[in-house]
Amino acid sequence: MYQKNKGDFDTSSCGSSTIRSPISTSSHQKDRVDTLGSNSAFIPTINAISSQDPQPTVVPSMSNPYSRSHPYGLTGHKTQTRPGVIRYIGDARGRHKRDEQSLSVPLEILEELFLNLPPDQVVRVCRLVCRQWKGVADSEALWRERCRREGYHLHEASRTPTDWRRFYFLCMKRRNLIQNPRAEEGFQGWQILANGGDKWKIEGVCAPHPNKGVQKNFVTSYIMCWKSQLIDLEKEGYSPSFMDHFQPDIRISDWYAPRRDCGSQYEIRVKLLNQVMKPVQTFAPDTVYFQCGSDQKWHQMAHVFQNYGPGVRYIRFTHGGKDIQFWAGWYGIRLTDSSVEICPAADT
């Protein structure tokens, strides 16, 4: 019954055990992929049939999940399945329990392993392995220790995060979303909305800034000057679902300084916008005025948006000013080191 050449058995006479001569195989049949449930799927393997025995020898195997007659029409024989086919799924609870036992690792070792893996792999891969691994990956102790090792400290020890994992990822992603905040690249990244008087200009700082890395600033003229940036939160890596569900704190900061020999004014407006650019929340403090003879020290304007509700997709940052004595040149307010940051609540 073993065939040296490719061919099919003629099974037209079901119920008879007579073996017919092989018939020619078409190209379609040669390329056919046997699937469970077709007659070809039940053709015995070489080891299942002895060439010396004219009758097929049935090898004990798994019971067939489908009810059908033997493909060779042999009576009294149980239908066989193709080797390698899963017999049944059955109750997976016992198998899951055995899998978890085989993956069981002492908690101290498992935690140390997770601390040395990339954090995204711990969340996306490791926590899906089994219950024990998920428990460690979700534990507050793991992420608190990770924050300690990577230097993400609280400014106030009394303000403990409610979710250390969220605190860690927000700290890891935290950065200034404003482009070119210190005028180091000219006006790149800024949209000039108003360019009054002798227009915007860039100069070196007129007085030392608290941040020694700040060496340049933007300067306004004698008619109002405005510039702005629009921040797309999704492009910056903060998905709509994340912003709606967690509503992380949004911290804005801006530094401004007057000249001693000329009065000036400073204004800032920051808006949280929805998908269609409608304001969800706005920060617009009163105009700040400096009279002639004021010191040239730097002042900081800061604000934190909290509990602003769902729907925030963009942030519009706008600031500007002018001098109030209408002097030709650049005697107006000076601006630099602007910032917009997405922060953990416990860090604002």
C-alpha positions as CSV (number, residue, x, y, z in Angstrom):
1,M,0.0,0.0,0.0
2,Y,3.0,2.3,0.4
3,Q,3.3,4.4,-2.8
4,K,6.8,5.3,-4.1
5,N,5.3,7.9,-6.5
6,K,2.9,10.6,-5.7
7,G,-0.7,9.6,-6.2
8,D,-4.1,9.2,-4.7
9,F,-6.1,6.1,-3.9
10,D,-9.4,5.6,-5.6
11,T,-11.9,5.5,-2.8
12,S,-14.9,5.4,-5.0
13,S,-15.9,1.9,-3.7
14,C,-16.4,2.7,0.0
15,G,-16.8,-0.5,2.0
16,S,-14.4,-2.5,-0.1
17,S,-10.8,-3.1,1.1
18,T,-9.5,-3.6,-2.4
19,I,-6.7,-1.2,-3.2
20,R,-6.9,0.4,-6.7
21,S,-4.0,1.5,-8.8
22,P,-2.8,5.0,-8.3
23,I,-4.4,7.6,-10.6
24,S,-2.6,10.6,-12.1
25,T,-2.3,13.6,-10.0
26,S,-3.1,17.0,-11.4
27,S,-1.0,20.1,-10.7
28,H,-3.8,21.4,-8.5
29,Q,-3.8,18.3,-6.4
30,K,0.0,18.3,-6.1
31,D,0.0,21.8,-4.7
32,R,-3.0,21.2,-2.5
33,V,-2.5,21.8,1.2
34,D,-4.2,19.2,3.4
35,T,-6.6,20.6,5.9
36,L,-8.3,19.1,8.9
37,G,-11.6,17.8,7.8
38,S,-10.7,16.8,4.2
39,N,-10.1,13.2,3.1
40,S,-6.5,13.9,2.3
41,A,-6.0,15.0,5.9
42,F,-6.5,11.4,7.0
43,I,-3.9,9.7,4.7
44,P,-1.8,7.5,7.1
45,T,1.9,8.2,7.3
46,I,4.7,5.9,6.1
47,N,5.2,4.5,9.6
48,A,1.5,3.8,10.0
49,I,1.4,1.3,7.2
50,S,3.6,-1.8,6.6
51,S,4.5,-2.5,3.0
52,Q,4.2,-6.3,3.8
53,D,0.7,-6.1,5.1
54,P,-2.0,-5.8,2.4
55,Q,-4.4,-4.3,4.9
56,P,-3.9,-0.9,6.6
57,T,-2.6,-1.3,10.1
58,V,-4.4,1.2,12.3
59,V,-2.0,2.8,14.9
60,P,-3.7,3.8,18.2
61,S,-4.1,7.5,18.2
62,M,-6.2,10.4,19.4
63,S,-9.9,10.2,18.8
64,N,-11.1,12.2,15.9
65,P,-13.1,15.3,16.9
66,Y,-15.1,15.0,13.7
67,S,-17.6,12.2,13.0
68,R,-16.9,10.7,9.6
69,S,-16.3,7.3,8.0
70,H,-12.8,5.9,7.4
71,P,-11.3,7.3,4.2
72,Y,-10.5,3.8,3.0
73,G,-13.9,2.5,3.6
74,L,-12.6,0.0,6.1
75,T,-15.3,-1.2,8.5
76,G,-14.5,-2.0,12.1
77,H,-11.7,0.5,12.3
78,K,-11.8,3.8,14.2
79,T,-11.2,6.9,12.2
80,Q,-7.7,8.3,12.7
81,T,-6.6,11.9,12.8
82,R,-3.6,13.4,11.1
83,P,-0.5,13.2,13.4
84,G,0.2,16.5,15.1
85,V,-3.4,17.7,15.3
86,I,-4.5,19.0,18.7
87,R,-7.2,16.6,20.0
88,Y,-9.1,19.0,22.2
89,I,-8.7,22.2,24.3
90,G,-10.1,21.0,27.5
91,D,-10.0,22.9,30.9
92,A,-7.1,25.2,30.8
93,R,-7.1,26.0,34.5
94,G,-4.8,23.2,35.5
95,R,-2.5,23.8,32.6
96,H,-2.2,27.5,33.5
97,K,-1.5,26.6,37.1
98,R,1.4,24.3,35.9
99,D,2.7,27.0,33.6
100,E,2.8,29.6,36.5
101,Q,4.5,27.1,38.8
102,S,7.2,26.5,36.1
103,L,7.7,30.3,35.8
104,S,7.8,30.9,39.5
105,V,10.8,32.9,40.5
106,P,11.7,34.3,44.0
107,L,10.2,37.8,44.2
108,E,13.5,39.5,45.1
109,I,15.2,38.1,42.0
110,L,12.2,38.8,39.7
111,E,12.1,42.4,40.9
112,E,15.8,42.9,40.3
113,L,15.4,41.5,36.8
114,F,12.6,43.9,36.0
115,L,14.6,46.8,37.4
116,N,17.3,46.0,34.8
117,L,15.0,45.7,31.8
118,P,13.6,48.6,29.7
119,P,10.5,49.9,31.4
120,D,8.3,49.6,28.4
121,Q,9.2,45.9,28.1
122,V,8.2,45.3,31.7
123,V,4.8,46.8,31.1
124,R,4.1,45.5,27.6
125,V,5.7,42.0,27.8
126,C,6.7,40.8,31.3
127,R,3.4,41.6,33.0
128,L,1.5,39.5,30.5
129,V,3.5,36.3,31.2
130,C,1.7,35.1,34.4
131,R,0.0,36.3,37.5
132,Q,3.2,36.4,39.6
133,W,5.0,38.5,37.0
134,K,2.0,40.8,36.6
135,G,1.9,41.3,40.3
136,V,5.5,42.4,40.5
137,A,5.3,44.5,37.3
138,D,2.3,46.4,38.8
139,S,3.7,46.8,42.3
140,E,4.3,50.2,43.8
141,A,7.6,49.0,45.3
142,L,9.1,48.2,41.9
143,W,8.4,51.6,40.4
144,R,9.3,53.5,43.6
145,E,12.7,51.8,43.6
146,R,13.1,52.5,39.9
147,C,12.4,56.2,40.5
148,R,15.0,56.2,43.3
149,R,17.7,54.5,41.1
150,E,17.1,56.8,38.2
151,G,17.0,60.0,40.2
152,Y,13.3,60.9,39.9
153,H,12.9,62.5,43.3
154,L,10.0,64.4,44.8
155,H,10.4,68.1,45.4
156,E,8.3,67.7,48.6
157,A,8.7,64.3,50.4
158,S,5.3,64.8,52.0
159,R,3.5,64.6,48.6
160,T,3.6,60.9,47.9
161,P,2.4,59.9,44.4
162,T,-0.8,57.9,44.3
163,D,0.6,55.8,41.4
164,W,4.4,55.3,41.3
165,R,4.3,53.8,37.8
166,R,2.6,56.8,36.3
167,F,4.9,59.1,38.2
168,Y,7.9,57.3,36.8
169,F,6.8,57.4,33.1
170,L,5.7,61.1,33.4
171,C,9.1,61.9,34.9
172,M,10.9,59.9,32.2
173,K,9.0,61.7,29.4
174,R,9.1,65.1,31.0
175,R,10.8,67.8,28.9
176,N,10.2,71.3,27.7
177,L,7.7,71.2,24.8
178,I,8.6,74.8,23.7
179,Q,11.0,74.9,20.8
180,N,13.9,77.3,20.9
181,P,13.0,78.9,24.2
182,R,16.2,80.8,24.7
183,A,16.6,82.5,21.3
184,E,19.6,80.3,20.5
185,E,18.2,79.5,17.1
186,G,16.9,82.9,16.1
187,F,13.1,82.8,15.8
188,Q,12.9,79.2,14.7
189,G,9.8,77.5,16.1
190,W,8.0,80.7,16.8
191,Q,5.1,82.3,15.0
192,I,5.3,86.1,14.9
193,L,1.8,87.4,15.5
194,A,2.7,91.1,16.0
195,N,5.9,92.8,15.1
196,G,5.4,96.5,16.0
197,G,7.8,99.4,16.2
198,D,11.3,98.3,15.2
199,K,10.2,94.6,15.4
200,W,11.4,91.8,17.5
201,K,15.2,91.5,18.2
202,I,17.5,89.0,19.8
203,E,20.2,90.2,22.2
204,G,22.5,88.9,24.9
205,V,20.9,88.9,28.4
206,C,21.1,92.4,30.1
207,A,21.4,90.9,33.6
208,P,22.5,87.4,34.7
209,H,19.7,84.8,34.6
210,P,19.2,82.4,37.5
211,N,19.9,79.7,35.0
212,K,23.5,80.2,33.9
213,G,22.8,78.4,30.7
214,V,20.6,81.2,29.5
215,Q,22.7,83.7,27.5
216,K,20.2,85.2,25.0
217,N,16.7,86.8,25.1
218,F,14.0,88.1,22.8
219,V,13.5,91.9,23.0
220,T,10.3,93.9,22.1
221,S,10.1,97.4,20.7
222,Y,7.8,100.5,21.2
223,I,4.7,99.0,19.7
224,M,3.2,95.7,20.8
225,C,5.1,92.6,19.8
226,W,3.5,89.1,20.1
227,K,4.9,85.6,19.3
228,S,3.4,82.2,19.8
229,Q,3.8,78.4,19.6
230,L,1.2,75.7,19.1
231,I,2.0,72.3,20.8
232,D,0.4,69.2,19.4
233,L,0.2,66.8,22.4
234,E,-0.3,63.6,20.4
235,K,2.7,64.4,18.2
236,E,4.7,64.9,21.4
237,G,3.8,61.4,22.6
238,Y,0.7,62.1,24.8
239,S,-2.2,60.2,23.3
240,P,-5.8,61.4,23.6
241,S,-6.8,58.5,25.8
242,F,-3.9,59.3,28.2
243,M,-4.7,62.9,28.4
244,D,-8.4,62.3,28.9
245,H,-8.0,59.5,31.5
246,F,-5.1,60.8,33.6
247,Q,-5.2,64.6,33.0
248,P,-1.6,65.1,34.1
249,D,-0.6,68.5,35.4
250,I,0.6,71.0,32.7
251,R,3.1,73.4,34.0
252,I,4.0,76.6,32.2
253,S,6.8,79.0,33.0
254,D,8.2,82.2,31.4
255,W,11.0,84.6,32.4
256,Y,10.8,88.3,31.7
257,A,12.9,91.4,32.6
258,P,12.6,95.2,32.1
259,R,15.3,97.7,31.4
260,R,16.3,100.2,34.1
261,D,16.2,103.3,31.7
262,C,12.7,102.7,30.2
263,G,9.3,101.5,31.4
264,S,7.8,98.4,29.8
265,Q,4.9,96.0,29.9
266,Y,4.6,92.2,29.8
267,E,1.7,89.9,28.8
268,I,1.2,86.2,28.5
269,R,-1.7,83.9,27.5
270,V,-1.7,80.1,27.5
271,K,-4.7,78.1,26.3
272,L,-5.5,74.4,26.5
273,L,-7.4,73.6,23.2
274,N,-9.6,70.8,22.1
275,Q,-9.6,69.0,18.7
276,V,-11.3,71.9,17.0
277,M,-9.1,74.5,18.6
278,K,-11.7,75.7,21.1
279,P,-10.4,76.7,24.6
280,V,-10.9,74.2,27.4
281,Q,-9.0,76.3,29.9
282,T,-7.1,79.6,29.7
283,F,-4.4,81.2,31.8
284,A,-4.3,85.0,31.1
285,P,-3.0,87.0,34.1
286,D,-3.1,90.8,34.3
287,T,-0.6,92.8,32.4
288,V,2.6,93.4,34.3
289,Y,3.9,97.0,34.2
290,F,7.4,98.2,35.0
291,Q,8.2,101.9,35.5
292,C,11.4,103.7,34.4
293,G,14.1,103.1,37.0
294,S,13.0,99.5,37.8
295,D,15.7,96.9,38.4
296,Q,16.7,94.7,35.6
297,K,16.3,91.5,37.5
298,W,14.6,88.5,35.9
299,H,11.1,87.6,37.1
300,Q,9.3,84.3,36.6
301,M,5.6,83.8,35.6
302,A,4.4,80.2,36.4
303,H,1.1,78.4,36.4
304,V,-0.1,74.8,36.6
305,F,-3.2,73.5,34.8
306,Q,-5.0,70.9,36.9
307,N,-8.3,69.0,36.6
308,Y,-9.0,70.6,33.3
309,G,-11.3,67.8,32.1
310,P,-11.2,65.6,28.9
311,G,-10.6,66.8,25.4
312,V,-7.3,68.7,25.6
313,R,-5.3,68.1,22.4
314,Y,-3.2,71.3,21.9
315,I,-1.5,74.0,24.0
316,R,-1.2,77.5,22.6
317,F,1.6,79.5,24.3
318,T,1.6,83.3,23.5
319,H,3.6,86.1,25.1
320,G,4.8,89.6,24.3
321,G,5.1,93.2,25.4
322,K,6.6,96.6,24.5
323,D,8.1,99.7,26.1
324,I,5.6,102.2,27.4
325,Q,7.6,105.4,26.5
326,F,7.6,104.9,22.8
327,W,11.3,105.1,22.4
328,A,12.7,104.0,19.0
329,G,14.8,100.9,19.1
330,W,14.5,98.0,21.6
331,Y,13.7,99.2,25.1
332,G,10.7,97.0,25.7
333,I,10.3,93.8,27.8
334,R,12.9,91.0,27.5
335,L,11.7,87.4,27.3
336,T,13.5,84.0,27.5
337,D,13.6,80.4,28.8
338,S,9.8,79.8,28.3
339,S,8.6,76.3,29.0
340,V,5.6,74.0,28.9
341,E,5.9,70.6,30.7
342,I,3.6,67.6,31.3
343,C,4.3,66.8,34.9
344,P,3.3,64.3,37.6
345,A,0.9,65.8,40.1
346,A,3.2,65.2,43.0
347,D,6.0,67.1,41.3
348,T,4.1,70.4,40.8
